[in-house]
Amino acid sequence: MRALVISMWLLHWLPLPVIARLGEAIGSLLFIYKKKRRLITLINLELCFPEWTPEERHRIAKKHFQNYARSVLERGILWWASEARLRRLIIIEPSVPLDAINASPTILLCPHFVSLDVAGVAVMLESSLCSIYTQQLNPIFDEVLRKGRSRFRPVKLFSRSDGVKPIIRAMRENLPFFMLPDMDFGEKDAEFVPFFGVPAATLTAPARIAAATHAKVIPVVATYLPNYRGWTVKFYPAWENFPGDDITAATRTMNAFIEDRAREAPAEYFWTHKRFKTRPAGEASFYESNASDEAPPAY
């Protein structure tokens, strides 16, 4: 892992197109050799896009591996490049909503696209934040990741086991909560809500925290600019009347929003995760029993 970190540091001096193409080449190899993870990706795409041909799903799956590997190498730029270089490469639409963040509690809802770290950097160039952090298995990578994500402004990182109370306290101190809402963590604090028409164990925390803090929810999505020019980070208008009186309906609204964004950039959404791993009682698993449950690093 130390060699990987050193390699990422050396690579970050290169132009972005060079890093990106190298990452895509590595992703192409991973698509060939990571058979279990490839299978999970193809199963997810078949569940979510049954109207696509197998060839279309195969093409998007391969492109996703390329995008994912590329995003890992590009984190060297996020962790070590100058602020001036980052501001040239990250195009923010329309801007970081600082007035809204400073006015009242805010949830920045960031779905799992491969460039989600870019969205975090875009916020931290302008504002501190709080978020939930999963400690990495390798201590060297964990330290680099923590420092890289907090090098511009202080960041409060909480463990999922800490619960919501420290998050709510931080939000009341005007720290926006940078939240990643769309992974399968089991049935605890989740409900089965359709995602692309398939019941998926979905965290209700965004709706519950918004209700408890009277927070506004502002979605933010980071995607690639064409021709290796960098990234675009788009902040969407705050959701109106969210969550309302029905937590389940609010969670469905969230999933529908993520579906729409995934349709816009399908090769950049995080399909290698077992999004439908947890099933309602009596329903068989979609995934083969020997497919690895281990998530790729640093997510």
C-alpha positions, 0 to 999 in steps of 0.5 A: 500500500505504501508503494501505491501511495508513493505512486499516486503522489508521483503521478499527481504531477502529470497532466490529468489526461495522462493520469486518466488514460492510465487509470482507464487502462488499469480498469480494463485489466481489472474488468478482465481479472476481477470476475466476481466484482464484474459479475456483481456489476452486470447483475446490478445493471441487468436489474436496473436496466432490463431494457438494455441488451447484454452488449450494452450492459457489458459496455457500460460495465467495462466503462465503469471499471475504467472510470473507477480505476481512473478515479482512484489514481486521480485522488492524488490530484485531490490530495496533493495538487495546489488549490489553484490547479483544483479550481481550474479542474473543478467546474462548480454549477452554479456555486457552492451554496454558502449562503444556504449553508450558513443560514440553517442546518444543511444536508449535502446529499452526495450519491455514490458516483466514482468522483464523489471525492471531487464533490467533497473537495469542492465543498471544502475549498469553501467550507468546513463540513462533517461526514461519516467515515469508514476507517480503511483497513490499511493504516497508511492509506487511512492516514493519507485519506484522512489528511487528503480530505481535510487539508483545506479546512477542518472536517469532523468525521464520525463513525457510523457506530456513533449514531446521529447525535454527534452529527446533529450537534455538528449541523447545529454548529452550521457544519453541513453534513456531507452524506452518502445515502445509497449503499446497502448497510442491512435492514437496520435504520432502513426500509425496502424502497424501490430503486430502479423498480427493485426493492432495496434496503435504503437508509431513511437517515436523510429524511429522519435527520432532516426532520429532526434538524429542520435541515434543507437537503441540497443534492450534489453530484460530481461527474467527469467533463469530456475530453479529460478536462476535469470534473463538474460538480453540480449543486441542485436546488434544495428539495421542497417540503422534504421530508414531509410527514411520510419518511418512506415516501421521502426516501422514495423521492431520494431514490428517484432522484438518484435513479435520474442522475444514474441514467444521465451518467450510467458508467459513473455510478457505483455498480460494483457494490451489492446494492440489492444484497439485503432482501425482504424475508423469503426472497432469494439473493440476486448474487452468487454466494461466492461473490465477494462482499468486500467493497473496493477501497476508499469508499 
